[in-house]
Amino acid sequence: MIKVVTIGEIVVEIMAVAPGKGFREPIELVGPYPSGAPAIFIDQLAKQGQPCAMVSCVGNDDFGWLNIERLRQDGVDVSAIRVHEDAVTGSAFVRYRTDGQRDFVFNIKHSANGQIGLTEAAKAVIASAGHLHVMGSSLVSAGIIEAVLFALEQIKARGGTVSFDPNIRKEMLGFVGLREALDKVLAQTDLFMPSGSEVLLFSQESSEETAVWDILARGVRAIVLKQGAAGARYLDGKDDLFVPAFAVEEIDPTGAGDAFGATFLAGWLGGLDAETNLRRANGAGALAVGRKGPMEGTSTRAELDAFVSQQVAA
C-alpha cells in the first residue's frame, strides 16, 4: 500500500462548555483534545488502514505527548514529529456561538509549530512516501512551505501523487508566501478537495460550476467538492456525481471535513469507485460531527462500514 505523508500543525483544542461569545469572562472549559487539521486527517487515514506519517513539531509537554501518543496508538508513523525542548505545543481555545459560528484564541505561529521544517527525520519519511497530502491552512510559515514544496518535488519526481485540501479563508491570503505556495501545490495536484466556494480562490471564473471545470482543464485529475450537510460531488472530466450526506445530530463539526477527506483519499488510493467512496467519506463526516472533540470523531474502517451499512439499510 502507498504511504502517505502530511506536513503541518499539531495543537490541543480546549473548548467552552456553554455557547456564547468569546473568552472575556471565566467560563467552564473541557479538554485538552488532540487536534490540528493535518493531525486529524492523518489520524483518520491511519484508522482506515493506510500507511501514513506526519511531519510536525510539538513541545516537550503534556499537550505534545497527548498528541503523539494518540497518533502513534492509531497507527501513524510519528518518527518525524519533532519534540522541541524550548517551545510549547500549539493550542486553540474554541467557543461556539448560539448561531453555530465560533470564536478562537490561537497559539500556533509562535508555538512549536513555528519550528516545523526539513529535519533529517522529515526527509526520511518523505523519501518513504508515495503520496503527499497538503492542507492549505498549514502553509503559513516559511519552514512548512519549504518542507511541503520539497516533498512535492521529491514525490512527484518518482511518480507519486498529491492531494490538496485548501481549508483556507480569504483573510489568510495576505500571509507572506501563501498565495504563491497554494498555486504551486495546485499545479501539481492530482486530487483536489475544496469546500464549497473555496474553489473560487483558485480560478478566475465567477461560479463554482465553471471554476471546477476550469481547474480540471488545467490538469487536476479529480475534484471532490465538499458541501457539508448537503453532501459531496465528484468530478474527473468523465464522471460527475453527487452523493447526499447522512442526516445525523450535530454535536461538534470540527474535524468532519478532515475525516471526510482522509476517508476519500484512502478509497481513491485503493481504487474504490467514486460513488461508494463518497458514501463512505460522508459516513466518516457524519460520525465525526456526532462526537465532541476534533479528533474524537475519527473512525476505524470497521466502525465506518457498520455505520454506512446501517444507514443505507434504514
Sequence and secondary structure as in RCSB ss.txt:
>XXXX:A:sequence
MIKVVTIGEIVVEIMAVAPGKGFREPIELVGPYPSGAPAIFIDQLAKQGQPCAMVSCVGNDDFGWLNIERLRQDG
VDVSAIRVHEDAVTGSAFVRYRTDGQRDFVFNIKHSANGQIGLTEAAKAVIASAGHLHVMGSSLVSAGIIEAVLF
ALEQIKARGGTVSFDPNIRKEMLGFVGLREALDKVLAQTDLFMPSGSEVLLFSQESSEETAVWDILARGVRAIVL
KQGAAGARYLDGKDDLFVPAFAVEEIDPTGAGDAFGATFLAGWLGGLDAETNLRRANGAGALAVGRKGPMEGTST
RAELDAFVSQQVAA
>XXXX:A:secstr
   EEEE   EEEEEESS  S SSS   EEEEEEE HHHHHHHHHHHTT  EEEEEEEESSHHHHHHHHHHHHTT
 B TTEEEESSS  EEEEEEE TTS EEEEEE TTSGGGG    HHHHHHHHT SEEEEEGGG  SHHHHHHHHH
HHHHHHHTT EEEEE    GGGGGSTTHHHHHHHHHHT SEE  BGGGGGGG S SSHHHHHHHHHHTT  EEEE
E GGGEEEEESSS EEEEE      S  TTHHHHHHHHHHHHHHTT  HHHHHHHHHHHHHHHHTSSSTTTT   
HHHHHHHHHHHHH 
